[in-house]
Amino acid sequence: MGTIGLIHYLYLLLIGIIILFMILKKDIVLICIIGLFLMGVCYSGNLLDGIQTIYKGIIVSGNEFWSIIVTISLIVTMSNALNDIGADVFMVKPFKRLVKNPSIAFWLIGILMMLFSFVLWPSPAVALIGAIILPVAVKAGLPPIWAAAAMNLFGHGAALSGDFFIQGAPAITAKAANIENSSLLMKAGLPLWFTMSVVTVTTSYLMMLKDLKKYESTSNDVFEEKELEKDDIRVKIIAILTPITFIVDIFIMYSYKLKGGDAAALLTGTAIFITTICVIIKDNIKNVLSELGIYMKNGFIFGIETFAPILIVGAFFFLGSQETASQILGEGASGYLADLGMYLSTKITLSKPLAIIVQTITAGISGLGGAGFSALPLVGTIAGTLSKVVKIDTASLASLGQISAMWIGGGTLIPWGVIAVAAICKVNPIELVRKNFIPVIAGLFVTMVVANFLM
């Protein structure tokens, strides 16, 4: 863990090339395929294994993403069914008086996303917000890309980096940093979390206002509200029952402490039932067998089309995590991003400002592996190590690393991390990352400055 070799430098070079291509707005799928091949050859020493690495990487990536693909596909299926019978028109009516302009829509969809993400985690919250609130926000004039940014920054950024209710992230970080109680870490990190969240979402909001003029000059026919052909009481009933059913789901999640995959399973199962009822209303019971299959097929076509390039990109970056790297390259493979992060932290002579910078950058690099939680043991370990070398508060430094790792690795600056939000909002995930980049980097910079005064 303290040394790096040729394969680490190769991986770092490939990441640099990928980032450059993203900045140039070029597709990175081919680069990731070449990267998988080169990493396989470098690790094994033969071309055959290099070719097999491409396939193994995609399979591992698919296993990691499959639950998200299913959830997104079935939520989109439900959304299409609600749209076809006109239930979405009735569902958004109660919110119209409240959501009068893009600014209100931005803050409403973001704050609701954060609140739901605190208690459910972001993945289930995306499904809820996307099904009920997103249509209102878009029809109020909020561009879909900025609706996605609000959901992403408030949910996968602010909520997940704090994790004040479920407390999974603070518990992992605190344990790795040898902090007895995770509440000490949360208390120490609260000013940093608040700074990061406020600066990031405010910067994003200001960018949205500037971008709004350009958006208003383009057509938005796709999101124009439709008129119902007939006033069907059954449509009104399903429009009322849909949000009520999801509210009941939330109550069940809270009561039975369902989270993550279990919570997503409940929401997705509910979506299937709602889809079935919508198809019955639209095509009658005698046609439901054939029509429901068509809706499901179209939903999964959307999901697979959306995720296909992400599976390949994710496969390359999963080499950064030891668990997935060993599945792709074979036993003995390490997490190359984690190795680079630890190497960086041990090779620089530190002062307090440098310790803060190293912790932030190391956590961010580790988070690039695609899962912020996988970076937390490293983040906590580094905080504990640096606090022994430099006079600095361990809990605050660990919290800073957690914030950096979760904002980046939890899913705001990596295309496969934002894919759920991008899919629900029907926007390009790479474009969403570009919209997030300046706000998140600005937030991290200001947070590091504040940390220098607080630690």
C-alpha positions as CSV (number, residue, x, y, z in Angstrom):
1,M,0.0,0.0,0.0
2,G,2.9,2.3,0.5
3,T,4.6,1.7,-2.8
4,I,3.4,2.1,-6.4
5,G,4.6,0.5,-9.6
6,L,4.3,0.8,-13.4
7,I,0.7,-0.3,-13.4
8,H,-0.2,2.6,-11.1
9,Y,1.5,5.1,-13.3
10,L,-0.3,3.6,-16.3
11,Y,-3.7,3.8,-14.5
12,L,-3.0,7.4,-13.6
13,L,-2.0,8.3,-17.1
14,L,-5.2,6.7,-18.5
15,I,-7.3,8.6,-16.0
16,G,-5.7,11.8,-17.1
17,I,-6.4,11.0,-20.8
18,I,-10.0,10.2,-19.9
19,I,-10.5,13.5,-18.0
20,L,-8.9,15.4,-21.0
21,F,-11.3,13.8,-23.4
22,M,-14.3,14.7,-21.1
23,I,-13.1,18.3,-21.0
24,L,-12.9,18.3,-24.8
25,K,-16.5,16.9,-24.9
26,K,-15.4,13.7,-26.6
27,D,-16.8,10.2,-26.0
28,I,-14.6,8.2,-23.6
29,V,-15.9,4.7,-24.2
30,L,-13.1,3.7,-26.6
31,I,-10.5,5.1,-24.3
32,C,-11.9,3.0,-21.4
33,I,-11.9,-0.2,-23.6
34,I,-8.2,0.5,-24.5
35,G,-7.5,1.2,-20.9
36,L,-9.0,-2.1,-19.7
37,F,-6.9,-3.9,-22.3
38,L,-3.7,-2.2,-21.3
39,M,-4.3,-2.7,-17.6
40,G,-4.9,-6.4,-18.2
41,V,-1.8,-6.8,-20.2
42,C,0.3,-4.8,-17.7
43,Y,-1.0,-6.9,-14.8
44,S,-0.8,-10.3,-16.4
45,G,2.0,-9.9,-18.9
46,N,0.1,-11.4,-21.9
47,L,-2.3,-10.2,-24.6
48,L,-4.9,-13.0,-24.0
49,D,-5.6,-11.8,-20.5
50,G,-5.7,-8.3,-21.7
51,I,-8.5,-9.1,-24.1
52,Q,-10.3,-11.1,-21.4
53,T,-10.0,-8.2,-19.0
54,I,-12.3,-6.1,-21.2
55,Y,-15.1,-8.7,-20.9
56,K,-14.6,-9.4,-17.2
57,G,-14.6,-5.7,-16.4
58,I,-17.9,-5.2,-18.2
59,I,-19.5,-8.2,-16.4
60,V,-18.3,-6.9,-13.0
61,S,-19.6,-3.4,-13.9
62,G,-22.9,-4.9,-15.0
63,N,-23.3,-6.8,-11.7
64,E,-22.6,-3.5,-9.8
65,F,-25.2,-1.5,-11.8
66,W,-27.9,-4.1,-12.5
67,S,-30.1,-3.2,-9.6
68,I,-30.0,0.4,-10.6
69,I,-30.8,-0.5,-14.3
70,V,-33.8,-2.4,-13.2
71,T,-35.0,0.3,-10.9
72,I,-34.6,3.1,-13.5
73,S,-36.2,1.0,-16.2
74,L,-39.3,0.2,-14.2
75,I,-39.7,3.7,-12.9
76,V,-39.5,5.0,-16.5
77,T,-42.1,2.3,-17.4
78,M,-44.4,3.6,-14.8
79,S,-43.8,7.2,-15.8
80,N,-44.7,6.3,-19.5
81,A,-47.8,4.5,-18.4
82,L,-49.0,7.5,-16.2
83,N,-48.2,9.8,-19.1
84,D,-50.2,7.8,-21.6
85,I,-53.4,7.9,-19.6
86,G,-52.9,11.5,-18.6
87,A,-52.5,10.9,-14.8
88,D,-49.4,13.0,-14.7
89,V,-51.4,16.1,-15.6
90,F,-53.6,15.6,-12.5
91,M,-50.6,14.7,-10.3
92,V,-48.8,18.0,-10.9
93,K,-51.8,20.3,-10.5
94,P,-51.5,20.6,-6.6
95,F,-47.9,21.8,-7.0
96,K,-48.5,24.4,-9.8
97,R,-49.5,27.2,-7.4
98,L,-46.4,26.7,-5.4
99,V,-43.9,26.1,-8.2
100,K,-44.3,29.3,-10.2
101,N,-40.8,29.8,-11.7
102,P,-37.5,27.9,-12.2
103,S,-35.9,29.3,-9.1
104,I,-38.6,28.0,-6.8
105,A,-38.5,24.7,-8.7
106,F,-34.7,24.4,-8.3
107,W,-34.8,24.9,-4.5
108,L,-38.0,22.8,-4.0
109,I,-36.8,19.8,-6.0
110,G,-33.3,20.0,-4.3
111,I,-34.5,20.4,-0.7
112,L,-37.1,17.6,-1.1
113,M,-34.4,15.4,-2.6
114,M,-32.1,16.1,0.3
115,L,-34.8,15.4,2.9
116,F,-35.7,12.1,1.3
117,S,-32.1,11.2,0.8
118,F,-31.3,11.7,4.5
119,V,-33.8,9.0,5.5
120,L,-33.8,6.7,2.4
121,W,-30.4,7.4,0.8
122,P,-30.3,8.9,-2.7
123,S,-31.2,6.0,-5.0
124,P,-34.7,5.5,-3.7
125,A,-35.2,9.2,-3.4
126,V,-34.4,9.7,-7.1
127,A,-37.3,7.4,-7.9
128,L,-39.7,9.2,-5.7
129,I,-38.7,12.8,-6.8
130,G,-38.4,11.8,-10.4
131,A,-41.9,10.3,-10.5
132,I,-43.8,13.0,-8.7
133,I,-41.9,16.3,-8.4
134,L,-39.7,16.4,-11.6
135,P,-42.6,16.9,-14.0
136,V,-43.8,20.0,-12.0
137,A,-40.3,21.5,-11.9
138,V,-39.7,21.1,-15.6
139,K,-43.1,22.5,-16.5
140,A,-42.4,25.5,-14.3
141,G,-39.5,26.3,-16.6
142,L,-36.6,24.5,-14.9
143,P,-34.4,22.9,-17.6
144,P,-34.1,19.2,-17.1
145,I,-30.3,19.4,-16.9
146,W,-30.6,21.8,-13.9
147,A,-33.3,19.7,-12.3
148,A,-30.9,16.8,-12.5
149,A,-28.1,19.0,-11.0
150,A,-30.3,20.1,-8.1
151,M,-31.3,16.5,-7.4
152,N,-27.7,15.3,-7.7
153,L,-26.1,18.0,-5.6
154,F,-28.6,18.0,-2.8
155,G,-29.0,14.2,-2.7
156,H,-25.8,12.5,-3.7
157,G,-23.8,15.5,-2.5
158,A,-25.2,17.2,0.6
159,A,-27.3,14.4,2.1
160,L,-24.9,11.5,1.4
161,S,-21.8,13.4,2.6
162,G,-23.4,14.2,5.9
163,D,-25.5,11.0,6.4
164,F,-26.8,12.4,9.7
165,F,-29.8,10.0,10.0
166,I,-28.6,6.6,8.8
167,Q,-25.1,7.4,9.9
168,G,-23.4,4.7,7.8
169,A,-20.7,7.0,6.4
170,P,-19.7,8.6,9.8
171,A,-19.5,5.2,11.4
172,I,-17.1,3.8,8.8
173,T,-14.9,6.9,8.8
174,A,-14.8,7.2,12.6
175,K,-13.9,3.6,13.1
176,A,-11.0,3.8,10.6
177,A,-9.8,7.0,12.3
178,N,-10.0,5.4,15.8
179,I,-12.6,7.9,16.9
180,E,-14.7,6.3,19.6
181,N,-18.1,7.8,18.7
182,S,-19.2,8.8,15.2
183,S,-21.3,11.6,16.8
184,L,-18.0,13.4,17.6
185,L,-17.1,13.3,13.9
186,M,-20.5,14.6,12.8
187,K,-20.3,17.4,15.3
188,A,-16.8,18.4,14.3
189,G,-17.6,18.2,10.6
190,L,-20.9,20.1,10.7
191,P,-19.5,23.5,9.8
192,L,-17.5,22.0,7.0
193,W,-20.5,20.1,5.7
194,F,-22.6,23.3,5.9
195,T,-19.9,25.3,4.0
196,M,-19.6,22.7,1.3
197,S,-23.3,22.3,0.8
198,V,-24.1,26.0,0.7
199,V,-21.3,27.0,-1.6
200,T,-21.9,24.2,-4.0
201,V,-25.7,24.5,-4.4
202,T,-25.5,28.3,-4.4
203,T,-22.9,28.3,-7.2
204,S,-25.0,25.8,-9.1
205,Y,-28.1,28.0,-8.7
206,L,-26.2,31.1,-10.0
207,M,-25.0,29.1,-13.0
208,M,-28.5,28.0,-13.6
209,L,-29.8,31.6,-13.7
210,K,-27.1,32.5,-16.2
211,D,-27.9,29.5,-18.3
212,L,-31.6,30.0,-18.2
213,K,-31.6,32.8,-20.8
214,K,-30.0,30.4,-23.3
215,Y,-32.4,27.7,-22.4
216,E,-35.4,30.0,-22.8
217,S,-34.3,30.8,-26.3
218,T,-34.7,27.2,-27.4
219,S,-37.8,25.2,-27.9
220,N,-39.1,23.0,-25.0
221,D,-41.9,21.3,-26.9
222,V,-41.0,17.9,-25.3
223,F,-42.2,19.1,-22.0
224,E,-45.2,21.0,-23.0
225,E,-48.3,20.1,-21.0
226,K,-50.9,18.0,-22.8
227,E,-54.7,18.3,-22.6
228,L,-56.7,15.2,-21.7
229,E,-59.0,13.9,-24.4
230,K,-61.6,12.9,-21.8
231,D,-62.3,13.3,-18.1
232,D,-61.9,9.8,-16.8
233,I,-62.6,9.3,-13.1
234,R,-60.3,6.3,-13.1
235,V,-57.4,8.5,-14.2
236,K,-58.1,10.9,-11.4
237,I,-58.1,8.0,-8.9
238,I,-54.8,6.7,-10.1
239,A,-53.3,10.2,-10.0
240,I,-54.3,10.5,-6.4
241,L,-53.3,7.0,-5.4
242,T,-49.8,7.1,-6.9
243,P,-48.3,9.8,-4.6
244,I,-50.3,8.4,-1.6
245,T,-48.9,4.9,-2.3
246,F,-45.3,6.2,-2.4
247,I,-46.0,8.1,0.9
248,V,-47.1,4.8,2.4
249,D,-43.9,3.3,1.1
250,I,-41.9,5.9,2.9
251,F,-43.8,5.2,6.2
252,I,-43.0,1.5,5.7
253,M,-39.4,2.2,5.1
254,Y,-39.1,4.3,8.2
255,S,-41.1,1.8,10.3
256,Y,-39.1,-1.2,9.2
257,K,-35.8,0.6,8.8
258,L,-35.6,-0.3,5.1
259,K,-32.8,1.4,3.2
260,G,-30.6,1.1,0.1
261,G,-31.5,-1.9,-2.0
262,D,-34.5,-2.9,0.2
263,A,-36.0,0.5,-0.1
264,A,-35.5,0.6,-3.8
265,A,-37.1,-2.8,-4.1
266,L,-40.2,-1.6,-2.3
267,L,-40.5,1.4,-4.6
268,T,-39.8,-0.5,-7.7
269,G,-42.4,-3.2,-6.8
270,T,-44.9,-0.4,-6.2
271,A,-44.1,1.1,-9.6
272,I,-44.9,-2.3,-11.3
273,F,-48.3,-2.4,-9.7
274,I,-49.1,1.2,-10.7
275,T,-47.9,0.5,-14.2
276,T,-50.3,-2.6,-14.4
277,I,-53.3,-0.5,-13.2
278,C,-52.5,2.2,-15.8
279,V,-52.3,-0.4,-18.6
280,I,-55.7,-1.8,-17.5
281,I,-57.2,1.7,-17.6
282,K,-55.8,2.4,-21.0
283,D,-56.3,-0.9,-22.8
284,N,-58.8,-2.8,-20.7
285,I,-58.2,-6.1,-18.9
286,K,-58.3,-8.2,-22.0
287,N,-55.3,-6.5,-23.6
288,V,-53.2,-6.1,-20.4
289,L,-51.1,-9.2,-21.1
290,S,-49.7,-8.0,-24.4
291,E,-49.6,-4.3,-23.6
292,L,-47.9,-4.6,-20.2
293,G,-45.1,-6.5,-22.0
294,I,-44.7,-3.7,-24.5
295,Y,-44.4,-1.1,-21.7
296,M,-41.8,-3.3,-19.9
297,K,-39.8,-3.8,-23.1
298,N,-39.7,-0.1,-23.8
299,G,-38.7,0.7,-20.2
300,F,-35.8,-1.7,-20.4
301,I,-34.8,-0.5,-23.8
302,F,-34.4,3.0,-22.3
303,G,-32.5,1.6,-19.3
304,I,-30.1,-0.5,-21.4
305,E,-29.5,2.3,-23.9
306,T,-28.7,4.7,-21.1
307,F,-26.4,2.4,-19.2
308,A,-24.5,0.7,-22.1
309,P,-21.6,3.2,-22.3
310,I,-21.6,3.6,-18.5
311,L,-21.0,-0.1,-18.0
312,I,-17.7,0.2,-20.0
313,V,-16.6,3.5,-18.3
314,G,-17.5,2.1,-14.9
315,A,-15.6,-1.1,-15.7
316,F,-12.3,0.9,-16.1
317,F,-12.8,2.9,-12.9
318,F,-13.7,-0.1,-10.9
319,L,-10.1,-1.0,-11.2
320,G,-9.5,1.7,-8.6
321,S,-11.3,-0.3,-5.9
322,Q,-9.5,-3.4,-4.5
323,E,-12.7,-5.5,-4.3
324,T,-13.7,-5.0,-7.9
325,A,-10.2,-4.9,-9.3
326,S,-9.5,-8.4,-7.9
327,Q,-12.7,-9.6,-9.7
328,I,-11.6,-8.1,-13.0
329,L,-7.8,-8.7,-13.0
330,G,-7.6,-11.7,-10.6
331,E,-6.6,-12.4,-7.1
332,G,-3.8,-10.2,-5.8
333,A,-4.9,-7.0,-7.7
334,S,-5.1,-4.0,-5.5
335,G,-7.2,-0.9,-5.7
336,Y,-5.0,1.4,-7.8
337,L,-6.7,4.6,-6.9
338,A,-6.5,3.7,-3.2
339,D,-2.8,2.9,-3.5
340,L,-2.1,6.2,-5.2
341,G,-4.0,8.1,-2.5
342,M,-2.1,6.4,0.3
343,Y,1.2,6.9,-1.5
344,L,0.5,10.6,-1.9
345,S,-0.3,11.0,1.8
346,T,3.0,9.4,2.9
347,K,5.4,11.1,0.5
348,I,4.7,14.8,1.2
349,T,6.2,16.8,4.1
350,L,3.1,18.2,5.9
351,S,2.0,21.4,7.6
352,K,-1.6,21.9,8.6
353,P,-2.6,23.5,5.3
354,L,-0.9,20.8,3.3
355,A,-2.5,18.1,5.5
356,I,-5.9,19.6,4.7
357,I,-5.1,19.7,0.9
358,V,-3.7,16.1,0.9
359,Q,-6.7,14.8,2.8
360,T,-9.1,16.5,0.4
361,I,-7.3,15.4,-2.8
362,T,-6.6,11.9,-1.6
363,A,-10.2,11.4,-0.6
364,G,-11.3,12.7,-3.9
365,I,-9.0,10.5,-5.9
366,S,-10.1,7.5,-3.9
367,G,-13.7,8.4,-4.5
368,L,-13.1,8.3,-8.3
369,G,-13.4,4.5,-7.9
370,G,-17.1,5.0,-8.1
371,A,-18.3,4.4,-4.6
372,G,-17.7,7.0,-1.9
373,F,-18.2,4.5,0.9
374,S,-15.3,2.3,-0.3
375,A,-13.0,5.3,0.1
376,L,-14.0,6.0,3.7
377,P,-11.7,3.4,5.4
378,L,-8.7,5.0,3.6
379,V,-10.0,8.5,4.5
380,G,-10.3,7.6,8.2
381,T,-6.9,5.9,8.3
382,I,-5.2,8.9,6.6
383,A,-6.8,11.3,9.1
384,G,-5.6,9.3,12.0
385,T,-2.1,9.1,10.6
386,L,-1.8,12.8,9.6
387,S,-3.1,14.0,13.0
388,K,-0.2,12.2,14.7
389,V,2.3,14.1,12.4
390,V,0.6,17.5,12.4
391,K,-1.2,19.2,15.2
392,I,-4.7,19.0,13.8
393,D,-8.1,17.7,15.0
394,T,-8.6,14.1,13.9
395,A,-12.4,14.3,13.8
396,S,-12.4,17.4,11.7
397,L,-9.8,16.1,9.2
398,A,-11.6,12.8,8.9
399,S,-14.9,14.6,8.3
400,L,-13.3,16.7,5.6
401,G,-12.1,13.6,3.8
402,Q,-15.5,12.1,4.1
403,I,-17.1,15.2,2.5
404,S,-14.6,15.1,-0.4
405,A,-14.9,11.3,-1.0
406,M,-18.7,11.3,-0.8
407,W,-19.3,14.4,-2.9
408,I,-17.1,13.0,-5.7
409,G,-17.4,9.2,-5.2
410,G,-21.0,9.3,-4.0
411,G,-21.9,10.6,-7.4
412,T,-21.5,14.2,-8.5
413,L,-18.3,14.2,-10.6
414,I,-18.3,10.8,-12.2
415,P,-20.6,9.9,-15.1
416,W,-21.6,6.4,-13.8
417,G,-22.3,8.0,-10.3
418,V,-24.9,10.4,-11.7
419,I,-26.5,7.9,-14.1
420,A,-29.6,7.3,-12.0
421,V,-30.5,11.0,-11.8
422,A,-29.5,11.6,-15.5
423,A,-31.7,8.7,-16.6
424,I,-34.8,9.9,-14.6
425,C,-34.3,13.4,-16.0
426,K,-33.5,12.1,-19.5
427,V,-30.2,14.1,-19.8
428,N,-26.7,13.2,-20.8
429,P,-24.7,12.0,-17.7
430,I,-21.4,13.5,-18.9
431,E,-23.2,16.8,-19.5
432,L,-24.5,16.6,-15.9
433,V,-21.0,16.1,-14.6
434,R,-19.9,19.2,-16.5
435,K,-22.6,21.2,-14.9
436,N,-21.6,19.9,-11.4
437,F,-17.8,20.3,-11.9
438,I,-17.4,24.1,-11.1
439,P,-19.9,24.1,-8.1
440,V,-18.3,21.1,-6.5
441,I,-14.7,22.3,-7.0
442,A,-15.7,25.7,-5.7
443,G,-17.3,24.1,-2.7
444,L,-14.2,22.0,-1.9
445,F,-11.9,25.0,-2.3
446,V,-13.9,27.1,0.1
447,T,-14.3,24.2,2.5
448,M,-10.6,23.7,2.6
449,V,-10.1,27.4,3.4
450,V,-12.7,27.2,6.2
451,A,-11.1,24.0,7.5
452,N,-7.7,25.8,7.8
453,F,-9.3,28.2,10.3
454,L,-11.4,25.7,12.2
455,M,-8.8,22.9,12.7
